[in-house]
Amino acid sequence: MARKPYVEEHDNPDRWLVSYADFITLLFAFFVVMYAISAVNEGKYKVLSNALGNAFGHSAVVPNKIRENRSISVSPKTSVVGVIRQEHTQMTQIAKTLLQILAPLVNTGEVRVTQTSRGVNVEINASLLFATGDAQLTDVSVKALHAIALVLKDQRNNLEIDGYTDNVPINTPQFPSNWELSADRASSVARQFVADGIAGDRLKVVGYGSNKPILPNDTAAGRARNRRVELVILSNLPQPEKNIAFSGN
């Protein structure tokens, strides 16, 4: 029986087109996905949303419109603007509430409440809080700080407590310099807030000593004003704005 002649198979020079077509298809799909998410960076939006959630005590969520159509960019922007306005309103309300409960001390000039781009600043004269050269809170100051703590205890904002002195040197075993005195005074206020129910991880304590005076230290009135503790209720989304001073009238 005769054998069939062997026919050698030749390579198809066009086989590479199959792999190339698959690669082009995947590349096209990749750019379609990138284009679809280019209008809203969801990762960055979630970071901002988490920050806003921490500020207002709710879980961060991505709006339904973003889930349904990632190319929509108006809704997230509108939502963020609304939350910023809400926080500004909240900070203003905190300032007005503190002004109201501290009205007798505001009228005597011992306390000043100011809303700034950082948040709400409560300036308390050291003469209300401490005896001269001491960091032990007086009975009157404990009551005032307790009233402030009642307002801030359930808020989500962090608090910064800054201690300041005048430029008169101090050198005692307890306070070798104004640095220690200012830091201890700020710490005393922080400890009182913790005792009144404010979480310690919300607090930051800073002692500035005689630095950052409000008035020149060349007069008794100026030195008295510079001896102070400032409580800053920090805004989570500080916005550039002019300071708003609240008076007792």
C-alpha positions as MATLAB code, in Angstrom:
seq = 'MARKPYVEEHDNPDRWLVSYADFITLLFAFFVVMYAISAVNEGKYKVLSNALGNAFGHSAVVPNKIRENRSISVSPKTSVVGVIRQEHTQMTQIAKTLLQILAPLVNTGEVRVTQTSRGVNVEINASLLFATGDAQLTDVSVKALHAIALVLKDQRNNLEIDGYTDNVPINTPQFPSNWELSADRASSVARQFVADGIAGDRLKVVGYGSNKPILPNDTAAGRARNRRVELVILSNLPQPEKNIAFSGN';
ca = [
       0.000    0.000    0.000;
       1.451    3.295   -1.046;
       2.170    5.846    1.721;
       0.721    9.319    1.468;
       3.311   11.921    0.752;
       4.267   14.043    3.824;
       3.130   17.630    3.502;
       4.979   20.037    5.764;
       2.759   22.554    7.552;
       3.819   26.144    7.216;
       3.584   28.637   10.059;
       0.808   31.193    9.726;
       2.561   34.545    9.755;
      -0.665   36.287   10.804;
      -1.177   34.473   14.135;
       0.231   37.432   16.072;
      -2.834   39.416   15.063;
      -4.966   37.372   17.486;
      -2.835   38.315   20.497;
      -2.587   41.882   19.306;
      -6.370   42.139   18.966;
      -6.818   40.808   22.516;
      -4.312   43.356   23.812;
      -6.041   46.229   22.014;
      -9.404   45.121   23.394;
      -8.091   45.059   26.975;
      -6.405   48.421   26.499;
      -9.616   49.916   25.170;
     -11.556   48.559   28.156;
      -8.945   50.014   30.530;
      -9.264   53.506   29.059;
     -13.049   53.308   29.130;
     -12.920   52.570   32.874;
     -10.393   55.352   33.472;
     -12.558   57.813   31.599;
     -15.634   56.758   33.517;
     -14.039   57.521   36.887;
     -12.126   60.606   35.800;
     -14.931   63.026   36.675;
     -14.974   62.047   40.373;
     -11.932   60.768   42.207;
     -13.804   58.488   44.590;
     -10.723   57.754   46.673;
     -10.155   61.425   47.417;
     -13.873   61.919   47.905;
     -13.964   59.141   50.493;
     -11.035   60.744   52.375;
     -12.901   64.044   52.512;
     -16.157   62.294   53.358;
     -14.481   60.474   56.264;
     -13.147   63.772   57.582;
     -16.607   65.300   57.400;
     -18.072   62.229   59.054;
     -15.679   62.595   61.980;
     -16.673   66.242   62.285;
     -20.407   65.577   62.428;
     -20.575   62.146   63.984;
     -21.938   60.109   61.082;
     -20.501   57.434   58.864;
     -19.005   58.526   55.597;
     -21.027   57.411   52.569;
     -20.685   57.876   48.847;
     -23.856   59.438   47.415;
     -26.081   57.109   45.390;
     -25.671   59.251   42.301;
     -21.952   58.639   42.370;
     -22.471   54.897   42.667;
     -24.930   54.889   39.761;
     -23.007   57.251   37.489;
     -19.397   58.024   38.265;
     -19.275   60.770   35.653;
     -21.582   63.019   37.700;
     -19.494   65.709   39.377;
     -22.112   68.293   40.390;
     -23.731   66.364   43.232;
     -20.525   65.690   45.233;
     -19.425   69.318   44.956;
     -22.844   70.551   46.007;
     -22.836   68.112   48.934;
     -19.396   69.211   50.150;
     -20.362   72.885   49.985;
     -23.466   72.110   52.003;
     -21.461   70.285   54.678;
     -18.954   73.147   54.880;
     -21.813   75.574   55.434;
     -23.279   73.242   58.028;
     -20.018   73.142   59.951;
     -19.635   76.917   59.814;
     -23.161   77.233   61.191;
     -22.326   74.704   63.904;
     -19.182   76.603   64.944;
     -21.141   79.852   65.040;
     -23.745   78.207   67.243;
     -21.036   76.938   69.617;
     -19.596   80.454   69.856;
     -23.000   81.982   70.594;
     -23.787   79.317   73.201;
     -20.483   79.876   74.984;
     -21.030   83.616   74.830;
     -24.423   83.172   76.436;
     -23.351   80.958   79.333;
     -20.211   83.058   79.978;
     -21.973   86.405   79.583;
     -21.172   87.701   83.120;
     -17.450   87.027   82.571;
     -17.575   88.449   79.044;
     -19.114   91.662   80.361;
     -16.264   92.118   82.854;
     -13.637   91.448   80.162;
     -12.331   88.297   81.839;
     -13.464   86.111   78.925;
     -13.519   86.848   75.199;
     -15.172   84.658   72.557;
     -14.046   84.984   68.941;
     -14.805   82.958   65.822;
     -11.817   82.612   63.471;
     -10.772   80.523   60.486;
      -9.377   77.935   62.946;
     -12.656   77.572   64.815;
     -13.857   79.229   68.036;
     -11.373   80.889   70.387;
     -12.195   81.374   74.072;
      -9.669   83.644   75.772;
      -9.744   83.383   79.578;
      -7.769   85.799   81.705;
      -5.345   84.040   84.027;
      -6.560   86.082   87.003;
      -9.879   84.237   86.749;
      -8.218   80.838   86.690;
      -5.149   81.017   88.930;
      -3.479   82.871   91.733;
      -0.323   84.819   90.876;
       2.563   82.490   89.994;
       0.406   79.380   90.495;
      -1.149   76.743   88.220;
      -3.818   75.486   90.633;
      -7.351   76.251   89.412;
      -9.508   78.438   91.650;
     -13.016   77.399   92.688;
     -14.568   80.049   90.437;
     -12.588   78.826   87.433;
     -13.635   75.212   88.005;
     -17.285   76.252   87.731;
     -16.634   78.253   84.562;
     -14.695   75.409   82.933;
     -17.421   72.944   83.918;
     -19.996   75.095   82.102;
     -17.772   75.163   78.999;
     -17.267   71.390   79.167;
     -21.024   70.797   79.193;
     -21.256   72.558   75.840;
     -18.261   70.796   74.271;
     -18.528   67.293   75.731;
     -20.791   65.917   73.003;
     -19.151   67.787   70.128;
     -16.723   66.048   67.746;
     -14.244   68.892   67.399;
     -10.756   68.621   68.855;
      -9.662   71.184   71.416;
      -6.367   73.018   71.776;
      -5.511   74.617   75.127;
      -2.770   77.259   74.981;
      -1.112   78.795   78.043;
       0.532   82.252   77.986;
       2.314   84.469   80.514;
       3.671   88.019   80.605;
       7.387   88.744   80.302;
       8.056   88.996   84.044;
      10.576   86.219   84.824;
       9.710   83.480   87.275;
      12.202   81.141   88.959;
      10.798   78.825   91.594;
      11.372   75.131   92.342;
       8.041   74.327   90.700;
       8.331   76.763   87.768;
      11.932   77.435   86.684;
      10.635   79.657   83.875;
       7.481   80.952   82.220;
       7.552   77.942   79.906;
       6.720   75.590   82.779;
       4.164   77.964   84.261;
       2.257   78.377   80.978;
       2.363   74.650   80.190;
       1.197   73.659   83.688;
      -1.666   76.139   83.553;
      -2.834   74.771   80.199;
      -2.490   71.227   81.557;
      -4.605   72.106   84.602;
      -7.408   73.255   82.314;
      -7.083   70.068   80.245;
      -7.258   67.865   83.341;
     -10.389   69.674   84.483;
     -12.020   69.095   81.095;
     -11.209   65.385   81.303;
     -12.730   65.296   84.782;
     -15.836   66.918   83.318;
     -16.246   64.197   80.689;
     -14.298   65.403   77.639;
     -12.244   62.622   76.046;
      -8.526   63.112   76.559;
      -7.666   62.196   72.966;
      -9.519   65.308   71.802;
      -7.198   67.601   73.753;
      -3.899   69.218   72.833;
      -1.915   71.275   75.360;
       0.639   73.945   74.420;
       2.678   76.288   76.645;
       3.922   79.443   74.914;
       5.437   81.201   77.923;
       5.801   84.940   77.289;
       5.737   84.496   73.512;
       2.868   85.781   71.362;
       1.715   88.649   73.597;
      -1.549   90.332   72.660;
      -0.496   93.716   74.063;
       2.912   95.221   74.839;
       4.262   94.150   78.228;
       5.357   97.685   79.145;
       2.149   98.415   81.112;
       0.356   96.612   83.925;
      -2.800   96.380   81.801;
      -0.857   94.868   78.913;
       0.825   92.277   81.133;
      -2.535   91.374   82.697;
      -4.044   90.794   79.255;
      -1.122   88.632   78.168;
      -1.500   86.324   81.182;
      -4.175   84.062   79.755;
      -5.300   80.616   78.672;
      -6.873   80.245   75.258;
      -9.208   77.397   74.398;
      -9.514   76.786   70.654;
     -12.411   74.620   69.469;
     -10.840   73.485   66.205;
     -12.844   73.405   63.003;
     -12.302   70.299   60.890;
     -12.707   72.335   57.702;
     -11.214   75.777   58.405;
     -12.240   78.335   55.822;
     -10.599   81.719   55.132;
     -12.794   84.286   56.783;
     -12.598   87.450   58.811;
     -12.650   87.164   62.577;
     -16.079   87.644   64.092;
     -15.915   89.223   67.547;
     -18.820   88.640   69.919;
     -19.637   91.316   72.480;
     -21.771   91.142   75.551;
     -24.276   93.711   74.281;
];
